[in-house]
């Protein structure tokens, strides 16, 4: 059977192509199965992205993508109280998205590493592409 030509149809209810046959494409399953996230890692990633699902935390990350900043400067930039900013930063720190250093009475935050910077930049660039809602 030529799967590319005859095995899929369009399901109007789901607006996505579906297989006509009730067959599992076992070769595809075997090939991809080792690459599917284990449940535990999928849960950790969901938590990670859940923390990033807050606009205030994303605003803090956007500021920190430019430079290291203290809590008072971050609070002024995102128009939040220092206590609220500190709370958000604790969440970001718990997932290793930001790091901090103390200098006297001030605490300065920065993005944790290049992975976080790259993730931030990639998403920002993707959203700036034409045709992205």
N, C-alpha and C positions, 0 to 999 in steps of 0.2 A: 504494500500500500504506500503511495506517495503521500506522506504526512503533510508536507508543505502545501499541497494542493487540495487535499480532501479531508483532512482530519479535524479542521477547525471550522467553526461557524460563528456567527455573530449573535450573541445573546442580547436582545433588545432591553431586557430588564436590567442587566448589569452593565450594559454598554461596553462590554469587553469580549474579546474572542474566547470561546470555550471549545474544548475538545468535543467532537461529535461522539467519539467512541468513549466507552467507560474504561478505557485502557490506561494504565499507568505506563508512562514512557520510561521503562526500567533503566535503560542506558542513561538517560538524563538524570534520573534520581540517583543512580550509583555515582555518577560523575560529580554531582553537586553536593550530595549528602555530607561529605567530609568538610565542606566549606560553610555549612549552615551553623550559625552561632549556637553554642550550647546554652541551655536555658539560663544558667547562672550568669553568664556573660551578657546575654540579652537583657536580663533584669538590671544588671549594673549599667549597661548602656542606656536603658530607658530612664533610670534614675539620673544619669548624667545629663541626658537631653531634657529631662523634666526640669532640672535646675536651670538650664539655659532657656526654658520656655517663659521666663519672666522678663518683661521689658526693662525693668529697673536694673536687673542684673546684667542684661545685655548692654545697657547704657554704661554701666560701670566698666564692663570689659572693653567697650569701644574706647573709653577714655584711657584705660590702661594699655591698650594696643598702641597708643601714641607715646606714652612715657610713664614712668613710675610716679605715683602721686600719693600724698598723704590723705588721711580720712577727711580732714577738713576741706581740702581742695576738691576731693571727689564729691562731698556733700554739696558744695557750692555748684559744681558742674551739673549734677543731676537733680538739683533742687529738692534735696531730701535732708532730713536731720542727720546729724553725725551718728546718732544711736541707730537709726534705721540703716544707714550705710554700713555701719559696723556689723549689724546683723546679717545683711546680704553678703558681706565679705566673708563672714564666718562660714556661711553655706558654700561659697565659692572655694574657700580654703579647704573645707572638708572633702571636696572632690578633687583637690589638688589643681584647681584652675588658676589660683593666684598664690603668690608667696608674699611674705612681708619681712621687713626689717625695722628695728627700732633705732631711732636716732634722738636721743634725749627724750622728750615727752611725746614726740611725734612717731607715728607708725606709718611707714611707707609701703605701698602695695605695688606689685607688678604682676604681669602674666607669668604663670609658673614656668613655662618653657616654650620652645619653638613649636611644639605640637599644638598648643593652645593658640598661639599667634597664627599659625597656618590654618587651623580650623576656622578661626574668626575671619581671616581674610578670604578664604575659599567661599564661605557662606555669603559674606558681604558681596563678593564679586558675582556669585551666582545670582543673587537677588538684583544686581544691577544690569544683568543681561537683558537684552530686548526680549519681550514676550513673557517675562516672568511677572506674575501678578503681584 
